[in-house]
Amino acid sequence: MSLSDITSERLIPAKGPPADGAAPALPPAPTPAAAAASDSERITVLEAGRAERNYWGDLWHYRELFAILAWRDVSVRYKQTVIGLLWAVIRPFLTMVVFTVVFGRLAGLPSDGGAPYPVLVFTGMLPWFLFSSILSEASGSLIGNANLISKVYFPRLVIPTAAAVVAVVDFLINFAMLVLIMAWTGFVPSWRVVWLPAFVLLAVLASLGPALLITALNVKYRDFRYIIPFLVQFGLYVSPVGFSSAVVPEAWRFLYSLNPVVGVIDGFRWCVIGEASRLYLPGFAASLVVVGVFLWLGVRYFRATERTFADMV
Amino acid sequence: MTADVVIRAEGLGKRYLIGHQAERERYTALRDVLARSLKGLTRSARDLIGGRQLIAGDEIEEFWALKDVNFEIRRGEVVGIIGRNGAGKSTLLKVLSRITEPSAGRVTIKGRVASLLEVGTGFHPELSGRENIYLNGAILGMSRAEIVRKFDEIVDFSGVEKFLDTPVKRYSSGMYVRLAFAVAAHLDPEILVVDEVLAVGDAEFQKKCLGKMGEIAGKGGRTVLFVSHALASISQLCQTAILLDSGHIQSIGATHDVLATYAANAGGQRAGFERSGPMPSHPHLRGAQILSIEKAALPEAGLKLTLAFEIETREQASVTFDIRILSSIGAAICVLLPLSEQGPLNFSLQPGRTIFNAAIRMPQLTTGEYIIGIDIVAVPGAHVEMNTEVLRFCIDDLLWNFKSRTVPSQYQIGNFVLSYDLCVNDWQCDGVG
């Protein structure tokens, strides 16, 4: 037997139904007390390599755990800090100031339409911070909750998604800042701002795909822990955060849009700044496809490996 | 099979891969080290591409923590799982509570399982006691409504109401554990899987927890699986028990029978204990054995314990001894000395081995495990040899159908030829001056 045979979890074929005589699988047993409690009659079969049949139903059942883990992460975030929530405000504000000065003043890059440069930067930074903090929060979450994973069962998808909620809360705080900045500069957003929630969802989905993939890989190979900070730092300059994506030469525009964040940021600007910030449709479609592929890949890989998480963390 | 079966395991197995380091050469050249790291790197790269786990070591071996385990558990049963360290108990619980996937076989479970493999899973040090009750409850599978309903009861049980709004990182470890267990004790699932978690907290709290466990088990329809090394609580709580030994089921059935098998097996491995190393010059204990534990008839109605022990000496010596009875955690209960009207009894021993046979009468002990220690005092020079844990025994039931058994320990010896018979209580010794 070769090594690859031994390590394959699926080496042992799933056994068929038990031999006759041992009676078929558990009969429904209609006890009067259990009439209301469908849970108590729920049958779970545990077997090597068996795909969970009611996985998504289970996920729904654990929604309260999701809520409480998210609440835990949010409430622990600024415990024992002096200025607490202010940290969520200071970071993006200073970044905005630096980017406005560097890209807007020193480099003299154009804004979209008549939008003030700080608004342009902020509409790029909002989705970027959402994306990057989901990526970093979620990708370390499984390792950070190793004690839970090795002691209690629940669909493991709960952990990275709950960790992402922290990023969404930060996003809401940042969004309030955007409103203040627009009021300060006297900029009135276009009516398309009603589409904003859709793009927030897109940003979440765009980050969740790679985040799930990396968090699952991180459980097995801790190398990925070092990739994330690098990716986040790198992405800030590769994505159109400090500048409008209109400054990218037309010939490179499509290739540039393969970065899923480009689609998200363009969408944000299209919503807030309006007509002047034209949505480059082929690129946007490409971004959507990339987001979809990553999400599918992430969920698939996560589901395939989550049964072995407890043995590996 | 009846409709009553809630857990059924068929041919269950769990395999782990473990790596071994190859024997290191005594002298290693830089070239060898480089070659080895390169080999390791290519292998990890191959594993990474193939999506396999990275295992440190040069050779990989598969290890079955559980193999071919079959059993059925009925609704409402309280099942104890026992076995030595590494027998697979915790792995079995992990598989049953869905934390890890079996590598072979299948388990069919009817109903929702809550597992309690650790007290205080998920407690966050920064959060207050109140917040942690909600957090821990949700992690253990309670709904929010359920926690709200039981909140006062949980706080009451834990006895930390004064510190509810203090972060748990400021708690004493005792308070922490009490709060954690209070949440766990109010878990009320159809199937409860509990690992050795009762071994925490002070004695009073332990008693409270055992009572709570019994209460959960006593409620109709609750199935409990319970791993413990505290055999007394197993025999107290469980009707059925499973004995695991290196991943296999060795015995399954009524608790009393399984515990007896466990005791017998453990003894089998330790039989014929010989004191190793050079023989000490002073008189010393070579071995001991409990011959019987009986309930004395009325009017005394106490306990009659007969035991034999062997003292070895190189040269002629005069010795005396004491026999101490200790509780399972080592607290002294009583000491028995061979005394006469004139003072302590001394026994003069010829070179070689001498066997003593002692019949001890004492008050009835409560159920539980006990330790016997035998100290040997050489009279000239007053050298004292302390043997704190020589024998173990267990009182399983002290009422009408009195049940007791000996628990094997390392000093057990077989085949006695009695040299001395003495009744420690009456301090009458035959053939001894």
Interface residues (C-beta under 8 A of the other chain):
Chain A: L3 S4 I6 T7 E9 I12 A14 K15 P18 A22 A23 A25 L26 P27 A29 A33 D39 S40 E41 R42 I43 T44 V45 L46 E47 A48 G49 R50 E64 L65 I68 L69 R72 S75 V76 K79 Q80 N145 N147 L148 I149 S150 K151 V152 Y153 F154 K220 Y221 R307 T308 A310 D311 M312
Chain B: M1 A3 D4 V5 R8 E10 G11 G13 Y16 L17 L48 G50 R52 Q53 L54 I60 E62 K94 V95 L96 S97 R98 I99 T100 E101 P102 S103 A104 G105 R106 V107 T108 I109 K110 G111 R112 V113 S115 L117 E118 T121 G122 H124 E126 L127 E131 Y134 L135 A138 I139 L140 G141 S143 R144 P167 E190 G221
